[in-house]
Amino acid sequence: MLSEYVGQGALVGVDQTGNALLSESAYAHLCSRLVRAEIMPGDRLVENELRADLGLGLSPVREAIRRLEFEKLVVIYPRSGTYATEIALKGSRSVMELRLELESLATTLACSRGSKAEKEKLVALAEEQARTSDLQRCIDLDAAFHQSLYRMSRNEYLMATARIYFNLALRQWYFCSKVVTTPDWTGVDHRPLAAAVAADDVATATDQMREHVRHDSQQVFEILTNYGL
């Protein structure tokens, strides 16, 4: 999952800009691997190995790790090391509670601020996802759907915050898809939600979004409970 955050600071020199780009590259790579559970919960992140893998210096890697710690994707233990954050039932509930409000607000704003072309794209994404039987592809399309809504909100602070918590929820889904060999969950159908956004029907759209977040979160709770977390 690649972030679209921008570096902070009004005026930066050439060296600073270069360092920021390297840090962003390290962050994007590690964030994607963590969210997709390619680095599994509890795995240790070794700086020297990351530097060799990314072909970057120590500073960009450490800056990326600090950012990932802030976003709750890694945890740093003094004198022990850096580890991918464990996935737990309590954390999943907390993420759901935040997402209910953030996603509802993004949906409300998208109804009034999204362009016709953006709304048509949203409908197309929902149609493609409904036709998809591959679980990994379905998860990827769900991510694209939510990111489109965030952009349509035209609120950069909401966009940045919602993405942090969506990444945490998305990571739970990727983790569940790896640990459960025969997943028993229903597919995502965003077509009613997309249609409501396209029609500027705020009440229906926000109700659909809240139901989606609750439903998917409940499925994750059940999987994690059965898995013993």
ABEGO torsion letter per residue (X at the ends): XBBABBBBEABBBAAAAAAAAAAAAAAAAAAAAAAAGABBBGBBBBAAAAAAAAGBBAAAAAAAAAAAAAAGABBBBBGAEBBBBBBBAAAAAAAAAAAAAAAAAAAAAAAAABBAAAAAAAAAAAAAAAABABAAAAAAAAAAAAAAAAAAAGBAAAAAAAAAAAAAAAAAAAAAAAABABBBBBBBBAAAAAAAAAAGBAAAAAAAAAAAAAAAAAAAAAAAAAAGX
